[in-house]
């Protein structure tokens, strides 16, 4: 078979080589890596700009044994912007933390909760019934009148006692002097110093002494005491 003739004027398409294609892929990868590095630098700059500064400590509490501090951040004035932070998170603001502790008189100390004082008893299997009261209401019988209210303290009359005294029971010598024990006509009893009774009831005092004097027989003293003739 004779060889085929090709038209010298026909155009042929150029096929790129494998080396050129690989170089283009490397260039595209380098550009992507540059974009990633640039993005990381921008994020780092933004983080530096968003750095928070502790302005003051407003309160504290314990979560378990961890001391939590209520932090007021500089530049944030709303109460809702304050946050609870562990003490170790405020290590960069030692002066502020120290100032807050000084206002309390020292660093707060953890205090374990007090044990419950009430003892738990066995659960009852039945419904609980209220205990009956042991106190009984005092009632007054229908045929008795209620007790009168407290009466004012009784005092002896202001004037003479002659007609008010029923009897003088006795006279007793004490450290304060002679004390006279009186029984009154209304059933009351009282005690008074002798000189008071002399003033209020002299006849009663005279009668008391007459009843308690011991008289001697007149025959034994007639010879010793004679009337002048």
Buried (B, 14 or more C-beta within 10 A) or exposed (E): EEEEEEEEEEEEEEEEEEEEEEEEEEEEEEEEEEEEEEEEEEEEEEEEEEEEEBBBBEEBEEEEEEBBBBBBBEEBEEEEEBBEBEBEBBEEBEEBBEEBBEEEEEEBEEEEEEEEEEEEEEEEEEEEEEEEEEEEEEEEEEEEEEEEEEEEEEEBEEEEBEEBBBBBEEBEEEEEEEBBBBBBEEEEEEEBEBEEBEEBBEEBBEBBEEEEEEEEEEEEEEEEEEEEE
